Amino acid sequence: MQKTFGSDLNFEIGYLGSKNTHLGLPESNLNQLPAADLAMGSALTAKVANPYYGQVPASSSLGQPTIAQQQLLRAFPRFTNVALFRDNVADSEYEALQAKLEKRFSRGLTFTFAYTFSKLIDDASTYFSQTIFTGPTLTTIGAADAFNRKLERDVSSGDIPRVFSAGWVYRIPRWWKVAGWEIGGLVRIQAGDAVPVTQATNTLSAFGYAVQRPNRIGNPNDFANRSASQWFDKSAFTAAGQFSIGSSSRNPVRGPGLQDADLMIAKTFRISEWFNFEFRAEVFNVSNTPPLNDPNGSFGSAAFGTITSAGNPRDFEFAGKMRF
C-alpha cells in the first residue's frame, strides 16, 4: 500500500511472501547408514565376513576378508559414499512486512526511513554465508541425516529478522557560498544472523554422516553478559552420544547485529555544455567501530562461543565520474 500526502510526503507499507525450491543439501550421502540402525551401538563396528571379498579390489578399504557390520547395512554396501552433489531439493520460505517513509522539505532537504520485519526459513542455506558483513558465499556444512531433511528445517543462515535504515540528503542552496554541494548520510541498524552449531568431533562420520550436532538443553541466546570471549550461553549444549544424532536445531544461535553510520559529500562540476564531472567523498563506519563477526559454533573446541574477528574499521573513499 502506498499513500502520498501532497508532493513532499510519501508512505509505503507492504507484505512480501515467497516459497522457493533452490540448490539443496551439499554432497548428500545416499549411502549413509540408516538412523534406525544406530541403536545397535557398538555392534555396528564388529567385524563380520565380507561377502564381497575378492570382488572389490584389495587396495580398497572394503576389499578385506572381514568388514564392519555397519557397512553391510547400507544401501550400497560395495561403496563408501554415494553422493548427490548440490541437488535442487531444498525449500525456503520468506515473509516480510516492509514500511518506508520519505519526506521532502523545502530548500533541498530529504529524509527517508525504512523498516523490515521478516523471517527466512529453509532446510539448506547453501548460498548464505555465516556472516552478514561479507555477503553471500558458498557453504557446505551438510545434513545431520541425509534421509531426514526435516531435521534441517530452521531459520536460515541468511535470516536477518529486523532491519532499520534512515538516510538524509541535503542540497546546499544556491545562495550559499558553497552552493552546488550535496551532503548526505545513512544509518543502518539490524539484528544478527543465525549461526550453525556442530560438534567438533563427529562420532558418526564413520557411518556416513556429514555432521553431528550436540544436544540442546536450553536457550543459548538467553545470556546477559555477552562479550567477544563468550557471545552465548555455552551451557545450553551437551555432547551427543557416540551413536546418536544430537537434538540441537541447525542454526540455534543468533550472531551480533550491525550498527553503522556513513557520510557523503558530493558535487557535480559543469565543465561545458556536454561534459560534467562528479566528485564524491564518502566515509564508511564513521564511529570507527568494527562490526563483530559471528561466534565460533564448533562445540567441543576451545574457541566455542568466542568471536575472534571483526569487519572493517572506518574507511574513506574518493571517487570521480565523468559524464558526457
N, C-alpha and C positions, 0 to 999 in steps of 0.2 A: 504494500500500500504506500502511495506517495501523496503527500499533501503539501501544497505550496501556499504560503501565506504572503501574498504580494510577490514582488520580484526579488526580495532580499532575504527571504527565509524559506528554507525547504527542509521538510522532514520525511524520512522514508523508514518504513518498518516492513519486514518480510520474514517468511519462513522458508527454509530450504531443506528438502529431504531427498535422499537418493539411496538406491541399493545397487551394488555392482558386483560382478564377478571379475576377479583380477588374478594376476600372477600369484600362484599358490605356494604351498609349503615347499621350501627349498630342499631338494635332494631327499624326498620322502623314500624311506626304505621299505619296499614291498616284501622284503624277506626278513622283517623284524619278527622276533618270537612273539606270538600272541600274548597279550597281557594276562589272560586267564591262566596261562601255564607258569607264570611267575610264582604262583602259590606252591609249586613243587620245591622251591627253595634250593638247598644245596644239591638235591638230586639232579638238578639241571646240569651241573658240571661233572657228574660222574661219567667215567669213560665206559663206552659200550663198543661192541663190534661194529666196524664200519662196513655197511652193506655195499658201499661204492668203492671199496678198496680195490685197486687195480684198474678202475675205470677213470678215476681222477688222477692227474699227474702227481707223482710222488713229491715233486717240488712244491706242491700246493699245501696249505695248512689243512686241507680236507683230504689229503691223499695218504694218510697214515692208516695202519691196521685198526686202530681204535679212534673213536671220535667222541666228543662231548654229547651227552644225551640231548641237550637243548638244540643242537644242530639238526637232528632228525625230526624235530617238532616244527620246523619252519616250512613255509610254503614251497620253497625251492632249496631242498637240503643239499644239493650239489654245489650251491653257490654261497658266498658270504653275504654280499649286498646285491640287491636288485633295486636300482634307484629310478624314481621319476624325477627328472631334473627340471624344476621350475614349471610345473604343470599348472594350467589355468583352472584350479579347483577351489580357490579361496573366495570368500564372500566378505563384503563390507557394507556397513550401513552408516549414513551420516545424516544428522539432523541439526539444524541450527536456527536460532532466532537472531536476526540481524536488525540493527537500528542505526540510522545515520541522520545527523542534524547539521545543516550548513547555514551559516548566517553571514550575509554580506553587509558590511557597514559602509557608510559614506567615506569618501576620500581614500579608497583603496584597501581597506582592512577586511579580511575574510577569515572566519573561524569554521573549522569542520570537526565534528565529534562523531566517533563510530564505536559501536559495541557489538560483540558477537558472543553469544552463549550457545555452545554446541557440544555434541558428543559424537565421537567416531568409534565404532565398534567393528572389529574384524577377527578373523581366525588365522591370519598370516600377514604380518606387517613387512612384507618383503622389501618394499620400496620406501620405508620410513626409517630414518636414522634414529639413533638413541639420543640425539641432542637436537634441540630446537634452534641452535645457533649456526650450524654449518650447512643446513639444507638437506634434501633427500639424498640418501646414499643406500647402496645395496647391503642388506644384512642377511646372514644365512644361519640363524640360530637353530632352526629345525624344530620338529614337533616332539612333544613328550611321548606321544603314542601315534604312530603313523596310521593306525586303523581307527582312531577315535578323535576326529577333528573337533568334537565338542569341547575337549579339554583346552583347545587353543582359543576358544571364543572369549574375548576380553576387550577392554578398551585398547585401542590401537596404540602402537608406539608413537604414532603421529597425532594422538589426541591432545589438543590444547583447548580445554573447555571454556576459558574466558579470555577475551582479548579486548582491550580498550585502547583507542588511539585518539589523540587530539592534535590537530595541526592548525597553523595560522600562517597567513601571508599578508605582508603589508607593502604596498607600493607607495613609495615616498612621493608626496605631491610635488607638482612641478614648481611651486613657488618656494620650495626649499632649495638651499644652495647645493644639496646633493641629490637633486631631482633625478629621477630615472632609475634609481637603485631599488631593488626589491629584496626585502628580508623576510625570512620565514623560519619556522621551527616545527618539530614533530616530537610528541611524547607518546611512548608506547609502553603499556603495562599488560603483561599476560601471565597466565598460570604456567606451571611447568608441564612437561610432557610425561608420559608413562614410561617406566623403566623396568625391563625384564629382570627377573631373579632366577638364577640357575645354580646348581651345586657345582663347586669347583671340581669335585671328584664324581664322575658319573659311573656309579657301580653297575649300571645297566648297559654300558656300551658294548660289552661282550655279547649281549643278546640282540644287538642291532638297534638300540635306542639312541637317537641323536642327542638327546639332552635329558637330564634328570633334574627335577625341581624339588626344593625342600618342602617340608610340611609347614603350613602357615597356621599359627595358633592365636594370632592377634592382629590388630591393625597397625602395620608398621608406620603409617603416616600420622598416627596419634602420638606425636612426640614433641614436647615443648622446647627442649634445649637443642635445637638444630645448630649444627656448625659444620664446617668443612671436614672435621675429623669424625663426625657421626651425624649423617644427614637424616636418618630414620631409625626407628626402634629395631635394632638387630635381634632382640629377644623375641620378636614376633615370629621368628622362624626356627625350626628344629630340623635336624637331618632326617631325610627319608631313609628307610631301611634298605638293606642290600638288595632285596628283591621286590621293591615296591616303587610305585610311581607317586611322587610327592603330591600333596593336596593343594599346594600354592597355585594360584592362577598365573597366567603368563606374564602380566605386567602389573604387579601389585603395588609398586612404589611410584610416588609422584616426585619428579625432579624439581630443581629450583626454577622459579619463574624468571621473568625478564622485566627489568625496568630500564628504560633507555630514553635519552633526550638528545636530539640533533638540532643543529642550527645551520642556516644557509644565508648567504648574501650573493646577489647576482645583479648584473646589468647588461643590457644589450646596447652596443655602440653602433650607430648608423654611420658606416663609412661612406657609402654612396647610395644612390637610388636602388641599386640592385645587389648591394653587398652589406651584410650585417655581421658583427662579431659579438658573440655572447660570452661573457666571463662569469664564472661561478666559483665560489669558495664555500666549502662545507666542513663542518665539524661533527663527527660522529662520536657518540658517547661523551657528551660534554662534561659530565661529572667524573670522568676517568675512573669508573667503577667497572672492572671487567666482570662480565656475567659468568657465574659459576656453571660449569658443565655438569653432566649427570653423575650421580654417585656410582661407585662400583657395585655391581649386582651379583658378584660371584660368591655365593655362600660357601664358607669354609676357607676362603682366602684371607690373608692378613689385612688386605685393603677393603674388605667387605664393608659397605656403608660409608666409605670415605670419598671425598671429592679431591682429586689431585690435579685438576686443570681448570682453566677458565678461558673465556673468549677474549676478543681483542680489547685492549685499553682504548684510550682516546685516539682517534685518527683524524688527520687533516687531509683534505682533498681539494685540489685546484684543477679546474677544467676550463677549456676554451672550445667554442664551437663556431664555425664559420657557416654562414647561410647566404646563398646566392642563387 
